Amino acid sequence: MKVDIQDVSSYRKTLKIEIPVEDVKKEIDEAYDKVNSSVVIPGFRKGKTPKSVLKMRFNEYIKVEAIEKLVPNAIKKATNDAKLKILRPLKTEDINPPVEEIKISEEEPLIFEATFDIRPEIILPDLTKLEVDKSDIDVSKENVDNYLEGMRQERATYIPLEDEAADKGNYVKLSITATSEGNTIKEEKEAVIEVSEDMPVPEILNYIIGMKTGEEKDFSVSFPTEYKSKENTPWQDVPLAGKEVNFHVILLEISQKVLPALDDDFAKDLGEEDLQHLIAKVWNQIVDISRIINSAQQIGDLMNQLMQKSQVDVPEFLIKEQADEFIKQDKLEAKKNQAEFEEITEEKMKEYEKQALELIKEAWVLDKLSETEGIAVTEEEVDGKIREMALAKNMEFQKYKKIQEDTNRIDSIRSSIWRNKIFNILISKAAQKQKLIV
């Protein structure tokens, strides 16, 4: 079989296929034999009807049968031999001439064309030209001390101060109502805050200092037009800038925060032998966490470089199809959450298409990298990962594996192993990133 591949674009190819006359004749003969064995013609025994008689009665049927076998089989063989990655199924209009108009004869080759959308050639960069920070994990004493301090903070106790006035360093429970121009802009019934400059609204600090439990106070604060509320607090979205705000505050409770001593007793309360064992455990935990964070940063850095330096031409129709899929998912999610789906503006559509392009490009580049580096995942590796997961959950391997199979998670596990292999190769081949000397 002769196949001539012609480029229409970077992702569209036309295959001119010529099926040899001997293959055409063989298929026609087989079609005749099939008819001969299944029909009875008056005057002839079943299966013994001469070909000339069958030709007169079933010629068109025979030709259609032969074409419907020859054409798909030839297309499949041609695309497989050329190792073309088809992007979407072949349509009727992609075959020229149309199947119903193809002329077939036992005396000549069968010639037709088929046009495909295929995955374009992907050109990867030299992996050794990528750069990544391969520095060892460095956990300092300060890192350990900060972690231990966080543990102390989590286990702090609060001692009520019933007869004292609020002062810096105390914790107070407040009822706060903030109004402006007659409208309530913020109300908190039991806000627990530390009396310090780090309060969500530091401007009320001096009004709180000196108040006693049960005391109420009204005061006003003028906020400048450029005022910005502190982020990550209940007040971050409250419109204070440029307003005269009236506050009504009731002090409900005053308490003093007491931290546990960092000693052997503290360690024993956490199940450790003594403080030194606790410090060693904390150090190991920080190292493990740091390695996970470092690995994620390495992967993110390398993927950004790989995507920027790889040459990939993604067809517009694929980007549109994937963007439409994102829109469907978002609509479904909005419906689940009883939220209103925002109208798709031109700007929003561009964002969907950008996400679609990134998703397709990443999938293709990783697939190409896997192909060039010969990356594969064995069943032994999948079982090994499942065994590791089962051990972490204190479950028997076969039972845990059955759960993964029943919930269709095996492919996800295989994909995770595959991606890790790719990233390990990227990290091993990339050059050490040069650090700036300050």
Secondary structure as GFF3:
##gff-version 3
##sequence-region A 1 438
A	DSSP	beta_strand	2	7	.	.	.	ID=ss1
A	DSSP	beta_strand	12	19	.	.	.	ID=ss2
A	DSSP	alpha_helix	21	38	.	.	.	ID=ss3
A	DSSP	alpha_helix	51	81	.	.	.	ID=ss4
A	DSSP	three_ten_helix	92	94	.	.	.	ID=ss5
A	DSSP	beta_strand	95	96	.	.	.	ID=ss6
A	DSSP	three_ten_helix	99	101	.	.	.	ID=ss7
A	DSSP	beta_strand	110	117	.	.	.	ID=ss8
A	DSSP	three_ten_helix	127	129	.	.	.	ID=ss9
A	DSSP	beta_strand	131	132	.	.	.	ID=ss10
A	DSSP	alpha_helix	141	154	.	.	.	ID=ss11
A	DSSP	beta_strand	157	160	.	.	.	ID=ss12
A	DSSP	beta_strand	170	180	.	.	.	ID=ss13
A	DSSP	beta_strand	183	194	.	.	.	ID=ss14
A	DSSP	three_ten_helix	202	204	.	.	.	ID=ss15
A	DSSP	alpha_helix	205	208	.	.	.	ID=ss16
A	DSSP	beta_strand	216	222	.	.	.	ID=ss17
A	DSSP	beta_strand	244	258	.	.	.	ID=ss18
A	DSSP	alpha_helix	264	269	.	.	.	ID=ss19
A	DSSP	alpha_helix	275	309	.	.	.	ID=ss20
A	DSSP	alpha_helix	316	336	.	.	.	ID=ss21
A	DSSP	alpha_helix	346	373	.	.	.	ID=ss22
A	DSSP	alpha_helix	379	392	.	.	.	ID=ss23
A	DSSP	alpha_helix	397	406	.	.	.	ID=ss24
A	DSSP	alpha_helix	410	429	.	.	.	ID=ss25
A	DSSP	beta_strand	431	432	.	.	.	ID=ss26
###
